[in-house]
Amino acid sequence: MSPLALVSVSDKKNIIPFCKELVEQFNYKILSSGGTAKHLEEAKIPVIKVTDFTNSPEILGGRVKTLHPKIHGGILAKRNDEEHKKDIEANDLELIDLVVVNLYPFKKTVEQGSKWDNAIENIDIGGPSMIRSAAKNHKDVSVLVDPSQYQEFLEERNKGRLNQSYKAKLAFEAFQHTADYDTAISNWISKERDLQSSQYLESYPLIKTLRYGENPHQKAFWYGLSNIGWNSADQLQGKDLSYNNLLDLESALSTVLEFGYEEKDILTKNKYASVILKHNNPCGASISNSSSQAFLNALECDPVSAFGGIVAFNSNVDSETAINLKDIFLECVVAPSFDEEALEILKIKKNLRVLRLSNDKLPKKNQTSTKSIMGGLLVQETDDSKDKTDSWISVTKKSPTSQMNLDLNFAWKICKHVKSNAIVIAKDQKTIGIGAGQMNRVGSAKIALKAAKALASEAVLASDGFFPFADTVEIANDYGIKAIIQPGGSLRDQESIDMCNSKGISMLFTQKRHFLH
């Protein structure tokens, strides 16, 4: 008796050659409905229509086609169960050995901005039901949910009887497919109707298995979306991205995005930004009148730490910039665009990873960030809201000059992306000292000020959190700092204000902090 395959697919890629092989090589009969049946018939593949198989018409405008006992009975029947055998005979069921189903393109529909009613109609009901039935009964039924599985199935089938481990793998992939589908629907409804989910549901396909994680003894995997973010970036040269590369690229890009992001040259003066990052902390940053000068300014801050670092630009990389880049060992460079001449120059650094990530591939606002903890996840909104300078207040007798205001604004944006406790020293729109990740704020300040050395004279200082004591101000004064920006909000704010007034330092309170753990 010929085996029976039920075929109903929205994605018709390779379905014709696959079904031809099923019929001609393995003598399958094909059961199908709707657009799939028409598609197969046009290719001269014999098809049994579902309506003829069930002796029931499609109803409710096609909403009900395969939801029928003859379909699900034929899938779910246990071949060796005596009670099932009686039901098979009593109900004249024909057994279905293979289910080939993929689902209505719900994700694509909502990504294109479809209205509510149309999106609802693209929620598949019969498809997931058949997939789940086949996956549950995988001992007797094979289930395929993606065109990429077709060739492997034919190869396995050609070996003879399909083994149980292979069928279990297909069932696993099928349940992942329906789980991903349901997650997309749930999250879309939550967003559209502003509903707070009682469960955290996300589904990302595996992009690739990485060589290792933070250390060689740790396994690591990269999951993500294909049409947005790093997986959509064009890697123009270099070795495969590592776990640490991806973490650092994320931090570098999020920092440079503070200054805009354009694929073409930004012609406005002092809008070209460059950030050099190492071990998830900026070690140099600058905005200037060209990408090349911005990079050189950023490099001056800490050329030792820049060795083996990541560089991000917010505008096109030209040949002049590329010449400067090739003179130092770097892991990765990312920018919205590159001149052809620049790419030719960078080819000499064959291991350097060069990534082009265009503006339209950046995630939209209102993203979330997650951190794993034992037994769970912490989820929060990303800290990407723009700071409103009109909410900043001057709290000292002396106000900063216009140039100091520019530097304070710049330092504050960089400080936001430095691990807490964070201190950034800046002058002339470039960092000259950075203190990161210390257990107390004075420790970070000492690191940043010692790095800045004599350049700290007449410079500005940014702190991601408030000063619990006046000691940071006192140390800053010793190095010649003339303006400070910090959130404020400490019970001892007045001590810092008084210290600034006594030393002739101006201070701004942003009334907003930017801790980064």
N, C-alpha and C positions, 0 to 999 in steps of 0.2 A: 504494500500500500504506500502510495506517495506521501511523503511528509508535507505538512501544511505550514506555510509561512504567512503571518499577518503583517502587511506592510502599510504603514500610514505615516508619512513624513512631511514636515514643513520644509526642512532643508533637503532638497532633492539632489544634492551633490553626489555623484557616483552611484545613484540608486539604479539607473538603467543597466550599466554593466554588471552590477552586483546581482540584480534579479535575473539577468540573462544567465549568469553563471549558476545561480540556484536552480533554474529550470533545466538548463542544458546539461550541466555536469552532475547535479545531484537529484534531478527529477522532482523538485519541489513544485507544489501547486501554490499559486499566489492569491491570497485573499486581501482585497483592498477596497477603499471607498473614496468618494469625493475627488479632489484634485490629483491625488496620488494614483488612483485607478485610471483616470483619464491620461495622465502622463505616461503610465506604463502601456496602456492600450495604443497610444500614438507611436510607441516604440515597438509595436507588434509583439508585446509580451502578453501571453494569455493571462487573464485576470478573472477571478470569481468576485463579483461585487458583494459587499456586505449585506445589502438589502436582499439579494437572492439567497445568500447563505442563511440569513435569519428569518426570511419570509416576513420581514417587518420593514416598513418604509422609514426613511429619515424623517424626523419630525422636529418641530420647533425651530424651523429655519436652519436645520443642520446641527443644532445643539445636541441632539440625541441621535447617534448613529451606531456606535459600537457598545453602548451600555445595554447589553442584552445577555441573557443566560447562555445562549449558544456561543457567544464570544467568550465570556468570562468562565463559563463552564469548561470550554475547550482548552482554556489556558490553565485554570486552577486544578483540574482533575489530576489526582495522584494515580499514576498508571498502575501501581501494584497494590492499591488499597481495594479490598473486596467491596466495601460499601460504596466507594466511588465508582467501581465498575458497574454496580447495579444501577446507579444514577445515570451513568453514561449511556447505558442501554435503554433505560426507561425514558430518557429525554432525547434520545437519538443525537447525542453529541458527537461531533467530529473533533478529534484532538488537534490542537495547534502546538506545533513543536518549536516554532521560532516566531518571536515578536520583534519587528523592526519598526521602532516608533521614535520620532523626535517631535518636539512640542511647538505649539504656536509661538511665534517670535515675540514673547511678551517684553523682554528686556529691550529689544530693538525698538519696539513700538513706543515705550515710555521714554526712551532716550531721545526719540525724535519729537518729543513734546506732545504726544497724543492726548486728546481730551479724555475725561473720565470714562464716558460711555464706550468709546472705541477701545480704550485700554481694557475695560472689563470684558469686552467681547473677545479679546485676545488672551484670555485666561483659559487654558486648555483643561478640559475635564476628563474626556474619554481617554486621551493620551496617557496622562499620569496613572489613571486607573489600570490600563492595560500593562503599562510598564511595571507597576507595583505588583500586579497579579503574577506576571511572568517572573519577576525577581523573587517573589515569595516561593514560587514553585520551580526554582531554578534546577532542582534535581532532575526535572523532566523537560524543562523548557529553557531555551536560550533567549536572551534579550539583548538587543543592540540599540543604542540610543544616539550614536554619533557615527558619521560617515568614516571617521578614522578607524573604526573597528572592523569595517567590512573585510578588508584584505586578510587580517589575522584570522577572522572567523572562517574564511574560505580555506586558508592554509590548515587550520585545525580540523576542519570538516574533511579535508582531503586525506587526513591521517586515518580516518575511520570514525569510530564512535567518540563523541566529545567527552573528555574526562571531567570529573566533578570539580576539580580545582579551577579549571578554566571557566566552567559555568558559574562557580561561586564568585570569581573575579568579575564576570559580566554582571552578576546581581549586585555586587558592591558598587560598581560604576553606575548602574541604573538607579540605585537609591541615592547616590550622590547627585545624580542628574535631577531627580525630582525634588530633593532637598534644596538644591540651588534655585530651582524654579519657584518653589514656595517661599523661599527667603526673599527673592526679588519682589514677589507680589506683596508679601507682608510689609517689607520696608517701603515700598511705593505707597501703599495705603496709609501707613504711618505718617509719611511725609505729606501726602496730599490732604489728609484730614487732621494733621497736627495732633496725632495720637502718641502718647508715651508708651513705648513697648515695655512689657513686663519681663521680656527676655532680650538678651543681646544677640541679634541674628545678623551674621554677615557671611558671605560666601565668595571666596576668591579662588580661581583656578590656579593650579600649579604652573608657574612659568618655567622654573628650572630647579634642579637640585644643584646647590652650590658646592664648591670643593670642600669647604668647611665653614664653621661659624667664626666667632671672635677668635677662637684658637683652633689649631689643627685637630685636636681631639674631639671637637664638637661638630656633630652633624648640623646641616643648615639647609633650609629650603626657602625659595622665593615664590610667594603667592601674590597674585595681583590681577588687575584689569588690563586688558590688551589695548584699550583705546585711550588711556589717560595715564599721566605720570611717567615713571621711569621705564616701564616696559614699552612705552610708545616713543621713547627717545631713540634717535638714530645714533648708534655707536659707529663712528666713522673709522676708527682704528683702535688698536691696542688689545691687550689680553681681556679675558672674560672678567666681568665685574665680580668682586668678592662681597661677602657679607659686610665687612668693614667699609669697603668702598661705597656701598649703597647707603649705609648709615651716614657716612661723612658727606656724600653728595646731597643727601636730604637736608642736612644742617647747613651746608654751604649755600645751597640754592635758596632755602627759606630766609637766610640772612640777606642775600643780594636782592631778593624780591622786595625788600623794604624800600628800594630806590627805583621801582618800576622795572619793566622787562619788555624789551623791544627787539624785533628781529633785524630792523634796520638801524643805522646810526642814529643816536639821540643827539640832536643838534644843539639843544639847550645847554648852555655852559654849566659845567660841574654836575652833570647828570650821568656820567659814565661811572659805573661802580664795579669794583673788583673786591672779592673776598677770598682770602687764603685760609684754609681750615685744616686743622690737624687734630686727630683724636676727638672729634665732635665739638671742638671749640675753635672759634676764629682766632688766628694768630696774627692776622693783619687784615686791614680793610681800608678802603679809601674811595672817595668820589672825586673825579677830576674832569678835565676837559677832553680827555681821550681815554680809550680803554687801555692803551699802552701805559700812559702816565698813571692811571689808577692802579694798575698792577704793580708798577715800580714803587709807588708810594706805599702800597700795602706790604710789599716785600721788605721795605726798610724797617718796618715795625719789629720783625723777628725773623730774619733770614735763616737762623739756625732751625727754628721750629718748622719753617716753611718747607724744608727738605723732606721730600716724600709726602707732601701734602696734597690737598684738593684745591683747585681754583675755580671759582664761579664768576661769570661776567653777566651783566644785565643787558648787554648790547653786543653787536657784531664784533667778532674777533678778526682784525685785519692783519696784514703781513708784518707790520711793525710790532704789534703785540706778540705775534707768534715768534718773532726773533728773540724777544725777551723771555718768552716761555721756555724755549728750547735750551736756555743756558742754565737751567736748574732741574734737578730730578724731581718730578711730580708724578703722582699716581693717576690723577684724572683732571680733565678740564671740561667744564660744561658751559655752554652759552646758547643763546637763541639762534645764532647763525655764525657761519665762518666764511670768509673769502676763500676762493679756490687757492690763491697764492699762499694764504695762511696754512691751509691743509697740506700743501706741498712742503712747506717749511717744517711742519710738525712731523711729517713722515719719517724724518731722521730719528725721531724718538719712537721706535716701533712698538715699544711696550706701553707707551703712554695711551691711556684710554681717553679718547676724544668723543664727547657726546654733544649732539645737537638736540635740544629740547625746545620746540617751538612754543610760542605763547598759547596757542589754541589747545595744547596738550597739557596745560597746567590744570590741576584740580580747581573746581569752583569753590567759592567760599562755603562756610558752614560745614567744614570737615570736622572729623573727630580724631583724636589720638588715643591710643590704647597702650597700656602697660600690663604685663602679666604679673600676678602675684600668686602665692600658693593658694590653690583652690579657686582662682577667679581672675577677673580682669578689672582694671580701673579704666574708665572711659571718660573723656572730657572733650569739650570743644577745643579746637586748636587756638593758640594765642596769636591770631592773625588779624585782629581788629586794629584799625589805624588809630594811633593816639591823636587826640585833639589838643593841639597846643594852646587853644584858647582857654582850656581848663587848667593850664599850668599857672602857678602863682609864684611871684617873687616874694620871698619872706625875709629878705635882708635889707639893710639900709642902702646898700649899693646894688645897682642893677647891672646885669651883664651887657657888654657892648653888642652891637649888631653882629660882629664877627664871632664873638663868644656864643651868641644865640645860635648861629649856624652850627658851630662845633658842638654845642650842647645837644642840639637836635640830632646831629649825626651820631654822637657818642651814645645817646639814649637808644637809638635804633640798633646799634651794634650790641650794646649791653644786654638787650633783650634776648640775644641768642648765645650768650656766654653762660656756662653752667654756674649756678649759685654756689657760694656767694660770688658775685661778679662785680668787678671794677674795671672800667675802661677809661684810659687817658687819651685825649685827642687834641689835635691842634691842626689848623688849616685843612679840615675835612679829611684827616687821616688818623688812624690809631698810632699811638707811639708807645703804648704800654697796656697790657691786658693781664688781669689777675683773675683766675677762674677756679671754681670748685673747692675753695678752702672752707674749713669748718667755722671760721669767723671772718668777719668783714675786714678787720684790720689786717689779717694775713693776706687777703686778696689785694688790699690797697698797697701793702708793702711790696708785693711782687710786681704789681703794675708800675708803681712809682720808681722802683729800682731799675726796671726795664727801660723806662722813659729817660732816666738820668737827667742831665741838664736840660733836655728838651721839654721837661715838665714845666719849666718856668713860663708863666703866662698861658699855660694850657688849661683845659677843662677836665673835670672828672665826672663820670657817671656811675651811679650805683643802682643795681637792680632792686635793692631793698632799702628800707630806712636805716638810719644810724641810731643804734640804741644808746650810744655815748658820743661824746665830742672828740674821742681820740682819733678817728679817721680824718676829721677836719684838721686837727692839729698836725698830723703827719703830712697831709696834703699841703698845708701851708709851708712846711719845712722844705718842700720841693718847688715851691713857687706857684702852685695851682691858684688860679684867680676866679674860677667859677665852678660851681658844683650843681649837678642835677640828681635828684633822688625822689622817691615816692612821698616821703614824709609819713606821718602817722604814728610815730613813736611817742610814748609818754614823756620821753626826754628830748623831744624835738627842740625845745627852747635852748637846751645846752649847746646843741650844734649851731643853732641860729646865733646865739651869743658869741660863740667862738668865731664864726664867720665874720660877724660885725667887728670883733676886736682885731681881726687880721686883715680886714679890707677885702674879704672874699664875698662874691655874690652867690646866692643860692636860690634855685628853683625847686618847688615841690610839684611833681606831676600828678599827685593824688591817685596814682595807679602804679602797681608794682608788676614786675615781670620775672618772677622766680622761674628757673628752669632746672629741674632735677634730673 
